[in-house]
Amino acid sequence: MREADVTECAAMGHTPRQALRAGLLSSSLCLTATVDGRPEAMFGLVVTNALCGEGAPWMLGSDAIYRHPRTMLRWGPRILSAMFDSTPVLENLVAEDNDRAVRFLRRIGFTIAKEVTMIAGTRFVPFSQERR
């Protein structure tokens, strides 16, 4: 798992294995991305408020996943569409210094807010997107 993702997991009080398991068990949609037949990322959507239509998208992965940016950008809208089938509002937190994740989120249409939330000494910023 990428060091930036390990840091985010630790700030939330989880080991990488615990975070992946929690994501798998609590997500309404959970997928695994493979590179050359090896699992290199897991991502999904946790519906956080069904009444208000809010969900928290998440992704944890290895460095290998970022070596295929075109594939990520090609699949991003399809995956978002599937997430928006479950909930019209997607929002979560990302570590402010997780540059690759922040850049990817912006490229697929998320807004990164400026306010900072400190969690276990790590600076997190909210990201969000609404169904169009």
Secondary structure, 3 states (H helix, E strand, C coil): CCHHHHHHHHHCCCCHHHHHHHHHHHCCEEEEEEECCEEEEEEEEEEEECCCCEEEEEEEECHHHHHCHHHHHHHHHHHHHHHHHHCCEEEEEEECCCHHHHHHHHHCCCEECCCCEEECCEEEEEEEEECC
